[in-house]
Amino acid sequence: MDGRFLEVRGELRTYRIHLGSGNILMSPNDTYLCIVPGTDGPADSQPQPPFEGDHMLAVILGKALLPARDSAITDPTVTSQIAPR
């Protein structure tokens, strides 16, 4: 935790997830990382985190899991954003 952010360290970058909005900023320069829910199937077919009644906590923790393993991401939309520059 760093103020209003959850800091997640991946292999490629460090990410800061805002606790109020769920937005992800990448180091260096706090570049915005756009991650949207997939559309491969019905939303109820995906396991949901067990945080009953706290939607934003579920969003933040769900978003924290992806960048924690950033070197394993294969989606070209995401990899093009996180590629070291």
C-alpha positions in Angstrom: 0.0 0.0 0.0 1.2 3.5 -0.9 -1.3 6.2 0.1 -4.4 5.6 -2.0 -2.7 3.0 -4.2 -2.0 -0.7 -4.1 1.5 -1.2 -5.5 2.0 -4.4 -7.6 5.4 -5.4 -8.8 5.6 -7.4 -12.0 8.6 -8.7 -13.8 8.4 -6.0 -16.5 7.1 -3.0 -14.6 5.6 -1.8 -11.3 1.9 -0.9 -11.2 -0.1 1.3 -8.9 -3.8 0.6 -8.7 -5.9 3.5 -7.3 -8.1 2.3 -4.4 -11.0 4.6 -5.3 -11.3 4.2 -9.1 -9.4 0.9 -9.8 -7.3 2.7 -12.5 -3.8 1.3 -13.1 -0.7 3.5 -13.5 2.6 2.0 -14.6 6.1 3.1 -13.7 7.9 5.0 -14.9 5.9 8.2 -15.6 2.5 6.9 -14.3 1.4 5.8 -17.7 -2.3 4.6 -17.7 -2.8 0.9 -18.4 -6.2 0.1 -20.0 -7.6 -3.3 -19.0 -11.2 -4.1 -19.7 -13.1 -7.3 -19.0 -13.0 -9.9 -21.7 -15.9 -10.7 -23.9 -15.1 -14.3 -24.7 -18.1 -15.7 -22.9 -20.9 -15.0 -20.4 -19.7 -13.0 -17.4 -21.2 -15.6 -15.0 -19.0 -18.3 -16.5 -15.9 -16.8 -14.9 -15.1 -17.4 -11.3 -15.8 -14.3 -9.2 -13.7 -13.2 -6.2 -15.7 -13.8 -3.0 -16.0 -10.2 -1.8 -19.8 -10.0 -1.4 -21.1 -6.5 -1.5 -17.8 -4.8 -2.3 -17.6 -4.5 -6.1 -14.6 -2.1 -6.1 -12.5 -4.4 -3.9 -13.2 -7.2 -6.3 -12.2 -5.0 -9.3 -8.9 -3.9 -7.6 -7.9 -7.4 -6.5 -8.9 -8.8 -10.0 -6.7 -6.2 -11.6 -3.8 -6.8 -9.2 -3.6 -10.5 -10.3 -2.9 -9.7 -14.0 0.1 -7.3 -13.7 1.6 -9.4 -10.9 2.4 -11.9 -13.7 3.0 -9.4 -16.4 5.6 -11.5 -18.2 2.9 -14.2 -18.8 0.4 -11.9 -20.5 -0.2 -12.9 -24.1 -3.0 -10.5 -25.1 -1.5 -8.1 -27.7 -3.6 -5.2 -26.6 -2.1 -5.4 -23.1 1.4 -6.4 -24.0 1.7 -3.4 -26.4 1.0 -1.2 -23.4 3.3 -2.8 -20.9 6.3 -3.3 -23.2 9.3 -1.6 -21.6 10.3 1.5 -23.6 
